[in-house]
Amino acid sequence: MAAVWRAGGEEAHTVAGLLVEFRDWMGRDEPSGADLLDGVRRLIEDPATEYLLGAVKPGGDPAGICQLRFRYGIWHTAFDCGLEDLFVREQARGTGLGRALCRAALTRARDRGCARVELDVNEANYPALALYQGLGFSWLADPSGTRNLLMRAHL
């Protein structure tokens, strides 16, 4: 049975280390490990950000991470939660840790009064798509039945 907890400031190195592994898994070489650690130190103290760490079993070493970002959503007159950067080490995949992290994220969002949780996922990441759909996430967010697509402009 997986264990999930909210990371504290003393766990910034652990959080950053897992994010470095995620960066490497994505085939990227930036940001640097030092930049990631600086960012984690900054965000872990921000009340609008939470990091969840997870281990395959209670007392085990962290093998997964999830970043949550909270903001007020004017159209729902409630907070929204952005589920970002969910990552589980390869050796821990298939153990239920990803599902446990997602469930904990949904619980945290409910506890904080959020009206919805949003995320983005690569359409070729079939295991992640199956996980998210199994937890109630949907492509169809518009009552008209059309898909809302996440778009970005990099500045």
C-alpha positions, 0 to 999 in steps of 0.5 A: 500500500502506497504512502503519500505525504505533503513535502515540507521545506526540509524535503526540497532536495528530495523533491528537486531530485525527483524533478531532475529524474523527470526532466531526464526521463523527458529527454531534456537537459534544462533546467539544471539541477541547481535551478530546479532546487532553487525553484523548489525552495521558492515554491515549497514555501508558497501557499499556492503550491504543494508538492506531494511525495509518495513511496511504494510502501509506508516508510519507503523512500520517495519514488514519486512526486506530484506538484499542485498549483492553486489559483482562484477561478473567476468562472467557478467562483472557487479555486482551481487546482493544476495537477503538474509534474506527476512522475513515478520512477520506472521501478515503482510503476505498476505498483499503484503509486501514481494512482495514490498520488493522483487520489491524494491530489484530488483530496487536497484539491477538495480540502482546499475548496477547489471546483476542478482539477486540471492537467495536461498530458501527452496524447501518446502517454497511454498509461497516464491517459488511462490513469487519469480517465480511470480517476474521472478526468475527461477530455470533454470539459465543455457542455457542448461536447467539444474538446477544450485543448490546452494551448501555450505561448512560450515567451 
